[in-house]
Amino acid sequence: MPPVVPPFLIGLVAASLVKRVGKPLVRGIVRTSVGLGLEVQRAVQLAGAEMHGLAAEASAEMRALHAPHAATTAGSAHADAVANAGQTGGRSKPAAKPRGVAAKAP
């Protein structure tokens, strides 16, 4: 008849084996997952910077396309202002009364 080994002795041997093998294994898994998380974070930051760069480039191109139109509009507005200043003698109009204020009768 084979000798009977108590189950708690098997548990003690298995626990020490799991501790010796499992601890480095878990440590490696945690280290790898943290490293992977940092790499993903770095990649997201680079992608965000690329998107900001593309947005700035597109904005500059749009400004360059609309700059001649804006300059002619601003130039005509300035010419209108100069012409109006000449009509009024260079003086601006007095401020108007606020709406809703009735004039006092003498």
Secondary structure, 3 states (H helix, E strand, C coil): CCCCCCHHHHHHHHHHHHHHHHHHHHHHHHHHHHHHHHHHHHHHHHHHHHHHHHHHHHHHHHHHHHHHHHHHHHHHHHHHHHHHHHHCCCCCCCCCCCCCCCCCCC
